[in-house]
């Protein structure tokens, strides 16, 4: 090696060391900024406004405190008589909120690791946040990472201009004409389930775990809505999504070190394996649809008017975003949207139907009132979409079910910039957690009977916006709320007109959170055909 080559080698080594040192320095600075300086800045800003909370531990925040509180509540819950149906569940499911709100007031901050979260229950501020600050707030990085392998970057977790375009992309699928067409599928699939139930009763079965039936029925409906004639494949995807949901919910309860999702741990390997299998099945459905069009086997060049077909049609077009930026629909986005709507479209409706059946079974006077209304409105004919608006008592029962047992307990947002919210300055990076369950059970808002099943409280809209928001509110409200309400009304009206049902002595009242609020042991009902 001559002198020139030696000098170049030394220079290359020096440059390598320099860039490596620079990279490490930038990484360390980013970690210090994210995990130390920014949280301290947010803490000081909120303390100056009188908003305090439990003292966080370094890196862990209040996770150890929450674990201790949940362990204490779990021990007490084991002594509670689960044979008694009590709707007073806030202290059980949100024990840290229950304890800290008494200690620190309506506004307080707690820390999930290094992420600061402010609990907010003031309805005027909630309304202002959700209606006026929909673009300056959204899903946090931590939330998006928690669902990355589950529903990915679909509409539910999108922010900013991505959310704007994804919302407009999916909106036509929920138009009035489309909903009317899918109402017929809902009636047909519900009728099939009812025939199965009647056949089982004739065979001597009297007790049924209705949660399983509701889950299967809503999965069948959303499969038809998303995939059309390929809905059978949707059942396999549904099973994998259900497993992924459970595994992601387990992980969300524990502190994770930065970058731990890249470790080749057993959990990470299992999650990736499930995700790959689910996306393989999705790709089979998508490719089958594309092959049909490209080979000319379909009657037109359109990929169809179900959700998948609409997304594939859009993928052929280059969409222009705000400010001239391109927004393209790619295959990963299509899969993420399919997963998102599969989860949001069947999971939340299934638990709503299950809890409503439990409430009607344990409140037979309201069951009879709703039955009389269905018979009067439908007049013995099959239910139609024009009947639904006339089923006012059924609407009240559904609303009261969502108030007592909201599918989503928490509505989270994070500030992407400094926000003025009433008398509060919300600093950039602060997560705002709206405890929907606690608001729905607040005696201050709903009266002394807040923990009682009383559907007539919805006979007139005496509540203020922000007090009752089963589908959130503002621009980011649930895009599928009309679909969900139509589905719930059709299924419940058909069931209640064909069966009477009571709570089984085997039912154990034990609500738990697995991303959504579910009955831990299912809901066992005794059915009798009319």
C-alpha positions in Angstrom: 0.0 0.0 0.0 1.5 3.4 -1.0 1.3 6.6 1.0 -1.7 7.9 -0.9 -3.7 4.8 -0.3 -2.8 4.8 3.3 -3.9 8.4 3.7 -7.3 7.6 2.0 -7.8 4.7 4.3 -7.1 6.8 7.4 -9.4 9.5 6.0 -12.2 7.0 5.4 -11.7 5.7 9.0 -11.9 9.2 10.4 -15.0 10.0 8.4 -16.6 6.7 9.6 -15.9 7.5 13.2 -17.1 11.1 12.7 -20.5 10.1 11.2 -20.9 7.2 13.7 -20.3 9.7 16.6 -22.7 12.2 14.9 -25.4 9.5 14.6 -25.0 8.4 18.2 -25.0 12.1 19.3 -28.2 12.8 17.3 -29.9 9.7 18.6 -29.0 10.5 22.2 -30.2 14.1 21.8 -33.5 12.8 20.3 -33.9 10.4 23.3 -33.2 13.1 25.8 -35.6 15.5 24.1 -38.4 12.9 23.9 -38.0 11.1 27.2 -36.8 13.9 29.5 -36.9 17.6 28.2 -40.3 17.5 26.5 -42.1 15.8 29.4 -40.6 18.2 31.9 -41.6 21.2 29.8 -45.2 19.9 29.5 -45.3 19.1 33.3 -44.2 22.7 34.1 -46.7 24.3 31.7 -49.6 22.4 33.2 -48.5 22.9 36.8 -48.5 26.7 36.2 -52.2 26.3 35.3 -52.9 24.3 38.4 -53.2 20.9 36.7 -51.3 18.3 38.7 -51.4 14.6 39.3 -49.5 11.7 40.9 -45.7 11.9 40.9 -44.2 10.0 38.0 -41.2 7.7 38.2 -38.3 8.1 35.8 -39.1 6.4 32.4 -41.9 4.3 34.0 -44.2 7.3 34.8 -47.3 6.1 36.8 -47.4 2.6 35.2 -46.3 1.0 38.6 -49.0 3.0 40.4 -51.7 1.9 37.9 -50.6 -1.8 38.1 -50.8 -1.6 41.9 -54.3 0.0 41.8 -55.6 -2.5 39.3 -54.2 -5.4 41.4 -55.9 -4.0 44.5 -59.2 -3.6 42.6 -58.9 -7.1 41.1 -58.5 -8.6 44.6 -61.6 -6.8 45.8 -63.5 -7.7 42.6 -62.9 -11.4 43.4 -65.0 -11.0 46.6 -67.8 -9.2 44.8 -70.9 -11.3 44.0 -70.9 -11.6 40.2 -74.4 -13.1 40.3 -75.7 -9.5 41.0 -75.9 -7.3 38.0 -74.6 -3.9 39.0 -74.0 -1.1 36.4 -71.7 0.8 38.8 -68.5 -0.2 37.0 -66.3 2.9 36.8 -64.3 2.2 39.9 -63.7 -1.3 38.6 -62.7 -0.6 35.1 -61.1 2.9 35.5 -59.8 2.6 39.1 -56.9 5.0 38.6 -59.2 7.6 37.2 -61.7 7.0 40.1 -58.9 7.4 42.7 -57.0 10.3 41.1 -60.1 12.4 40.2 -61.1 12.4 43.9 -57.5 13.4 44.8 -56.7 16.0 42.1 -60.0 17.1 40.7 -61.6 17.0 37.3 -58.4 17.8 35.5 -55.2 15.9 36.3 -52.2 14.5 34.6 -50.8 11.0 34.8 -47.9 9.4 32.9 -47.9 6.3 30.8 -44.1 5.8 30.8 -42.8 9.1 29.4 -46.1 10.1 27.7 -48.1 12.7 29.7 -51.9 12.2 29.6 -54.4 14.7 30.9 -57.9 13.4 31.9 -60.6 15.8 30.7 -64.3 15.4 31.7 -65.6 19.0 31.2 -68.2 18.7 28.4 -67.7 22.2 27.0 -64.0 21.7 26.6 -64.5 18.3 25.1 -66.9 19.7 22.5 -64.4 22.5 21.7 -61.5 20.0 21.3 -63.4 17.6 19.0 -65.1 20.2 16.9 -62.6 23.1 16.6 -59.3 21.3 16.9 -59.8 18.2 14.7 -56.7 18.9 12.6 -54.4 20.2 15.4 -55.0 17.0 17.4 -55.2 13.3 16.6 -53.7 9.9 17.4 -50.4 9.8 19.2 -47.3 8.0 18.1 -47.7 5.6 21.0 -51.3 4.7 20.1 -50.3 4.2 16.4 -47.5 1.9 17.4 -49.8 -0.1 19.7 -52.1 -0.9 16.8 -49.5 -1.0 14.1 -49.6 -4.8 13.6 -53.4 -4.9 14.3 -55.1 -2.4 12.1 -52.0 -0.5 10.7 -52.4 2.9 9.2 -56.1 2.8 8.4 -58.6 5.6 8.9 -59.0 5.0 12.6 -55.3 5.8 13.3 -54.6 8.3 10.4 -53.8 12.0 11.1 -53.7 15.3 9.2 -54.1 15.2 5.4 -53.8 11.4 5.4 -56.9 11.2 7.6 -58.7 13.8 5.4 -58.2 11.9 2.2 -58.8 8.4 3.7 -62.1 9.7 5.2 -63.2 11.0 1.8 -62.1 7.8 0.2 -64.3 5.6 2.4 -67.3 8.0 2.7 -69.2 6.9 -0.4 -69.4 3.4 1.0 -71.6 4.7 3.7 -74.0 6.8 1.6 -77.7 6.4 1.9 -78.3 4.3 -1.2 -75.5 1.9 -0.3 -76.8 1.5 3.3 -80.3 0.6 2.0 -78.8 -2.2 -0.2 -76.8 -3.6 2.7 -79.9 -3.5 4.9 -81.2 -6.4 2.9 -78.0 -8.4 3.6 -78.5 -7.7 7.3 -82.0 -9.0 7.3 -81.1 -12.1 5.3 -78.1 -13.0 7.6 -80.1 -12.3 10.8 -83.0 -14.5 9.5 -80.5 -17.3 9.0 -79.2 -16.9 12.6 -82.8 -16.9 13.9 -83.5 -20.1 12.1 -80.4 -21.7 13.6 -81.6 -20.6 17.1 -85.1 -21.9 16.5 -83.7 -25.2 15.3 -81.5 -25.5 18.4 -84.5 -24.7 20.7 -86.5 -27.5 18.9 -83.6 -29.8 19.6 -84.0 -29.1 23.3 -81.4 -26.3 23.9 -82.8 -23.4 26.0 -79.6 -21.5 27.0 -77.5 -19.6 24.6 -74.3 -17.5 24.8 -75.6 -14.6 22.7 -72.2 -12.9 22.5 -70.9 -15.6 20.2 -73.9 -15.3 17.9 -73.7 -11.5 17.8 -70.0 -11.7 17.0 -70.5 -14.2 14.2 -73.4 -12.4 12.7 -71.7 -8.9 12.7 -68.6 -10.6 11.2 -70.7 -12.1 8.4 -72.3 -8.7 7.7 -69.1 -6.7 7.6 -67.5 -9.5 5.4 -70.3 -9.0 2.9 -70.0 -5.2 3.1 -66.2 -5.3 2.6 -65.6 -8.2 0.3 -69.0 -8.9 -1.4 -69.0 -12.4 -2.9 -65.6 -13.2 -1.3 -67.1 -12.9 2.2 -66.3 -16.5 3.2 -62.6 -15.7 3.2 -63.4 -12.8 5.5 -64.3 -15.3 8.3 -60.7 -16.6 8.3 -59.4 -13.0 8.4 -61.8 -12.2 11.2 -60.4 -15.1 13.4 -56.8 -13.8 12.9 -57.8 -10.3 13.6 -59.5 -11.4 16.9 -56.3 -13.1 18.1 -54.2 -10.1 17.1 -56.6 -7.8 19.0 -56.2 -9.9 22.2 -52.4 -10.0 21.9 -52.1 -6.2 21.3 -54.4 -5.5 24.2 -52.1 -7.5 26.5 -49.0 -5.6 25.3 -50.7 -2.2 25.8 -50.9 -2.8 29.6 -47.2 -3.0 30.1 -44.2 -0.6 29.7 -42.1 -1.2 26.6 -38.5 -0.1 26.2 -37.9 2.2 23.2 -37.2 0.0 20.2 -38.4 -3.2 21.9 -40.8 -3.9 19.1 -37.7 -4.8 17.0 -36.5 -7.5 19.5 -36.8 -11.1 18.2 -38.9 -12.0 21.3 -41.5 -14.7 21.3 -44.3 -12.1 21.4 -42.9 -10.1 18.5 -42.5 -13.2 16.4 -46.0 -14.3 17.1 -47.5 -10.9 16.3 -45.6 -10.7 13.0 -46.6 -14.3 12.1 -50.2 -13.5 12.7 -50.0 -10.3 10.7 -48.3 -11.9 7.8 -50.9 -14.7 7.6 -53.8 -12.2 7.8 -52.3 -10.0 5.1 -51.7 -13.1 2.9 -55.4 -13.9 3.1 -56.3 -10.3 2.3 -53.9 -10.4 -0.7 -55.6 -13.5 -2.0 -59.0 -11.8 -1.9 -57.6 -8.6 -3.5 -55.6 -10.5 -6.2 -58.7 -12.6 -7.0 -60.7 -9.4 -7.6 -57.9 -7.9 -9.8 -57.5 -11.2 -11.8 -61.3 -11.2 -12.5 -61.2 -7.7 -14.0 -58.0 -8.1 -15.9 -59.0 -11.5 -17.4 -62.4 -10.0 -18.5 -64.4 -12.4 -16.4 -66.2 -9.6 -14.6 -69.1 -7.8 -16.3 -67.3 -4.4 -16.3 -63.9 -2.9 -15.7 -64.9 -1.8 -12.2 -63.6 -3.8 -9.2 -67.1 -3.6 -7.6 -69.1 -1.3 -5.4 -68.3 -3.0 -2.0 -65.6 -1.4 0.1 -62.8 -3.4 -1.4 -63.9 -2.6 -4.9 -64.2 1.1 -4.2 -60.6 1.1 -2.8 -59.2 -0.8 -5.7 -61.0 1.5 -8.1 -59.3 4.5 -6.4 -55.9 2.8 -6.5 -56.0 3.3 -10.3 -56.3 7.0 -9.9 -53.7 9.4 -8.6 -55.4 11.6 -6.0 -54.1 15.1 -5.3 -54.0 16.2 -1.7 -54.2 19.6 -0.1 -51.4 22.0 -1.2 -50.8 20.0 -4.4 -49.3 17.0 -2.5 -50.0 13.6 -4.0 -52.1 11.1 -2.1 -51.9 7.6 -3.6 -53.8 4.6 -2.6 -51.5 1.6 -2.4 -51.9 -2.0 -1.6 -50.8 -1.6 2.1 -53.3 1.1 2.6 -56.1 -1.0 1.1 -55.2 -3.9 3.5 -55.1 -1.5 6.5 -58.5 0.0 5.6 -60.0 -3.5 5.3 -58.6 -4.5 8.7 -59.7 -1.2 10.3 -63.3 -1.4 9.0 -63.5 -5.1 9.8 -62.5 -4.4 13.4 -64.6 -1.2 13.8 -67.5 -2.6 11.8 -68.1 -5.8 13.7 -66.4 -5.6 17.1 -68.1 -2.5 18.4 -71.5 -3.5 17.1 -71.2 -7.0 18.4 -70.5 -5.8 22.0 -73.3 -3.2 21.7 -75.8 -5.9 20.7 -74.5 -8.3 23.4 -74.9 -5.7 26.2 -78.3 -4.6 24.9 -79.6 -8.2 24.9 -78.3 -8.6 28.5 -80.1 -5.3 29.6 -83.4 -6.3 27.9 -83.2 -9.8 29.4 -82.8 -8.4 32.9 -85.4 -5.6 32.4 -88.3 -7.6 30.9 -90.8 -4.6 31.1 -88.7 -2.7 28.6 -88.3 -5.8 26.5 -92.1 -6.0 26.3 -92.4 -2.3 25.5 -89.9 -2.6 22.6 -91.6 -5.8 21.3 -95.0 -4.0 21.2 -93.4 -1.1 19.3 -91.8 -3.4 16.7 -95.1 -5.3 16.2 -97.0 -2.0 15.8 -94.5 -0.4 13.4 -93.8 -3.4 11.2 -97.3 -4.8 11.3 -96.1 -8.4 11.0 -94.2 -7.6 7.8 -90.4 -8.1 7.4 -88.5 -5.1 8.7 -87.6 -2.4 6.2 -85.3 0.7 6.4 -88.3 3.0 6.5 -89.5 1.3 9.7 -86.2 2.1 11.6 -86.9 5.8 12.3 -90.2 4.9 13.9 -88.6 2.6 16.4 -88.1 5.3 19.0 -88.2 3.1 22.1 -85.6 0.7 20.6 -83.4 3.8 19.9 -83.7 4.8 23.5 -82.7 1.3 24.7 -79.7 1.2 22.4 -78.6 4.7 23.6 -78.9 3.7 27.2 -76.9 0.5 26.5 -74.1 2.6 24.9 -74.2 4.9 27.9 -73.9 2.2 30.5 -71.5 0.0 28.5 -69.8 2.1 25.8 -67.7 -0.2 23.5 -64.8 2.3 23.8 -64.1 3.4 27.4 -61.6 6.1 26.4 -61.5 8.7 23.6 -57.8 9.7 23.2 -56.3 12.7 21.4 -52.8 14.3 21.3 -52.0 17.9 20.6 -49.9 18.4 17.5 -49.4 22.1 18.3 -50.1 24.4 21.3 -53.9 24.6 21.6 -56.0 27.1 23.6 -58.9 25.1 25.1 -61.2 27.3 27.2 -59.0 28.6 30.0 -56.3 26.0 29.4 -53.2 26.2 27.2 -52.6 22.6 26.0 -48.9 22.3 25.1 -47.8 20.4 22.0 -47.2 16.7 22.8 -49.8 16.5 25.6 -52.2 13.6 25.2 -55.8 14.3 26.3 -57.8 11.3 27.5 -61.5 11.6 27.6 -62.9 8.9 30.0 -66.1 8.2 28.2 -67.2 5.6 30.7 -66.8 7.9 33.7 -68.7 10.7 31.9 -71.5 8.3 31.0 -71.9 7.3 34.7 -71.4 10.8 36.2 -74.1 11.6 38.8 -73.4 15.3 38.2 -74.4 14.9 34.6 -77.0 12.2 34.7 -78.5 12.4 38.2 -78.5 10.1 41.2 -79.7 7.2 39.0 -76.7 7.4 36.6 -75.9 3.7 37.3 -79.4 2.5 36.6 -80.9 1.2 33.3 -83.4 3.9 32.4 -83.9 4.3 28.7 -86.6 7.0 29.0 -83.8 9.5 29.9 -83.3 9.6 26.1 -87.0 10.4 25.3 -85.8 13.9 24.7 -82.3 15.2 24.0 -81.9 17.0 27.3 -78.2 16.2 27.5 -75.6 18.6 26.1 -73.1 17.8 23.4 -70.0 16.2 24.9 -72.1 14.5 27.6 -73.2 11.7 25.4 -70.9 10.8 22.4 -71.0 7.1 21.6 -69.6 7.8 18.1 -67.4 10.8 19.2 -68.3 14.1 17.6 -67.0 16.7 15.2 -65.2 16.0 11.9 -63.5 12.9 13.3 -66.8 11.3 14.4 -67.4 7.6 13.5 -67.9 7.4 9.8 -69.9 4.2 10.2 -72.4 5.3 12.8 -75.4 5.2 10.5 -74.3 1.7 9.4 -73.9 0.5 13.0 -77.2 2.0 14.2 -79.1 0.5 11.2 -77.5 -2.9 11.9 -78.2 -2.8 15.6 -81.9 -1.8 15.1 -82.5 -4.5 12.4 -80.9 -7.3 14.4 -82.6 -6.4 17.7 -86.0 -5.8 16.2 -85.9 -9.2 14.4 -84.8 -11.0 17.6 -87.2 -9.4 19.9 -90.1 -10.1 17.6 -89.3 -13.8 17.5 -88.1 -14.6 21.0 -88.6 -13.7 24.6 -85.4 -13.9 26.6 -84.4 -13.9 30.3 -81.0 -14.0 32.1 -79.7 -17.5 32.7 -78.7 -18.4 36.3 -75.3 -19.2 34.8 -74.6 -15.6 33.8 -71.7 -13.9 35.7 -71.6 -10.1 35.4 -67.9 -9.3 34.9 -67.2 -6.6 32.3 -63.6 -6.5 31.1 -61.6 -4.3 28.7 -60.0 -6.0 25.7 -59.6 -2.9 23.6 -63.4 -2.8 23.8 -65.7 -3.4 26.8 -66.8 -7.0 26.8 -68.5 -9.5 29.1 -65.6 -11.7 30.4 -67.7 -14.9 30.6 -70.1 -14.1 27.8 -73.9 -13.5 28.2 -76.0 -16.6 28.8 -79.7 -16.1 28.0 -82.7 -18.4 28.0 -84.6 -18.0 24.8 -88.2 -19.0 24.1 -89.7 -18.7 20.5 -92.9 -16.6 20.3 
